[in-house]
Amino acid sequence: MRRRHQPEPLLDGPEDSDHAAGDAVDGRSAQRSLIPTVPTMEAARARLSAVRPSAYARTRNALDGAVTGLSPYITHGLLSLTEVLTAVNARHPLDVQHKWVYELGWRAFFRHVWQHRGESILRSLHEGPLPEDAYDNDLPADIRQARTGVPVIDQAVRTLYASGTLHNHARMWLASYVVHLRKVHWRAGADWMYGHLLDGDLASNHLSWQWVAGTGSRKPYLFNAENVARYAPADWHSPGTAVDASYEVLDRWARTPGTVGGPDTTMNAEDALPDAATGNVGDGRGREGDEPGLRGSPAETLGLKQPNAAAVTGRDVWLVHPWALGDLPPGLPAETVVVGIYLSEFHQAWPWNERRWQFVDQRMAALTPQRWWGPARAFRDALAQAARVRGQLDPHLASWVLPWAEWLAPPMLFPPVAQRCDSFSQWWRHAVRGMGTASELLAVNEVAAR
């Protein structure tokens, strides 16, 4: 489904998480293209060299469209948005309003909102279709276990678990079902999805859920079975289920308390509005799902060490972390100690599944054997013994790590917009004002970086 007044966001990651146009042919091809290869720079650059912006613009809404698979590499800092656009624009010169450039802006916009609103992005930015207390704070087991009986939802959950990522259109369908039909609070769904995403970014993920929920946009995002049939392979099609309804009916359901479409439920599109007293999700029947476990403390299985002052005393230190795993900066002094950091406070609050831990740590281990796990105070005490400590900052860690080091700002593709923008359209107008081509955007970025 298309919004008529505001562009659709990407439910995590920049352009290729991926936006939900084109004809779906084979669901397996969609899943193959979305599964990251390996966490290496060679794999990231291979993905980058394969980007075809024109094909993306034509087919981006289909589950088997020309997605790039870059999102995990960008999330974890192997590639920056600037590097991505520079490489693609060199082969395929783009207008700044090209759909592919436009989609790169979504991550930058979400970071803009995060910068201005801080922790409040984890709360509803404004009221949605219903009061907050109309939504459940727990994600039902049938959704977690992919046994709702609605094929599009169950396939989306299985794909998320199997690959660690999901086409953006499928993410939007899943989020819309969770919030508007099952009346689960967006935060419960966003937290759950973040834990299983290989490309999870708190701003992109949680603000996109808010966009779908209608707490970060002007109206709720809705979809129906016809939309699924247009863009997804046959085994995702969902005729005769709760989503097989008109948009008018779906909008009324979204604005009426009570759940619709619990496990093994089918509904006629013209059925009466759900009754809050009888809209329960069922008795939990069905097989157990295969939801991967989430871990907030992987130190033992990954062979991580506690912060060690002796390893850095009197030395220059460069810090790497899960959001800054690109090549080490040129010109580091030869005796610089590279230290990888996993901050226990963050990871215990936001646990990951095993797939993401392995993806991140394989890349971090390629950068340094010094990979530390511990609380902020332990890092602070150990690093205080170093001659100099530097690194690249990321907002996931900023509230804990600012006193530790000289932090470099992360590379930016779009010039900063000083005033807070609450819609993508408003931010976009400011960010690309006066620019006609992607080359002009990159040139402005180069000047700002000097």
Sequence and secondary structure as in RCSB ss.txt:
>XXXX:A:sequence
MRRRHQPEPLLDGPEDSDHAAGDAVDGRSAQRSLIPTVPTMEAARARLSAVRPSAYARTRNALDGAVTGLSPYIT
HGLLSLTEVLTAVNARHPLDVQHKWVYELGWRAFFRHVWQHRGESILRSLHEGPLPEDAYDNDLPADIRQARTGV
PVIDQAVRTLYASGTLHNHARMWLASYVVHLRKVHWRAGADWMYGHLLDGDLASNHLSWQWVAGTGSRKPYLFNA
ENVARYAPADWHSPGTAVDASYEVLDRWARTPGTVGGPDTTMNAEDALPDAATGNVGDGRGREGDEPGLRGSPAE
TLGLKQPNAAAVTGRDVWLVHPWALGDLPPGLPAETVVVGIYLSEFHQAWPWNERRWQFVDQRMAALTPQRWWGP
ARAFRDALAQAARVRGQLDPHLASWVLPWAEWLAPPMLFPPVAQRCDSFSQWWRHAVRGMGTASELLAVNEVAAR
>XXXX:A:secstr
   SSS    SSSSTTTB        HHHHHHHHS   SSHHHHHHHHHT  HHHHHHHTTSTTS     HHHHH
TTSS HHHHHHHHHHHS  BTTSHHHHHHHHHHHHHHHHHHHGGGGGS SS  SS GGGSBSS  HHHHTT SS 
HHHHHHHHHHHHHS   HHHHHHHHHIIIIIS B HHHHHHHHHHH TT  HHHHHHHHHHHHTSSSSS     H
HHHHHHS GGG  TTSTT S HHHHHHHHTSSS    TT    TT     TTT    S  S       EES  HH
HHT B   GGGTTTSEEEEEBTTB S   TT  TT EEEEEEEHHHHHHS EEHHHHHHHHHHHHHH S EEEE 
HHHHHHHHTTSSEEEEE  TTTHHHHGGGSEEE    SS    S  SSHHHHHHHHTTT  BHHHHHHHHHHHH 
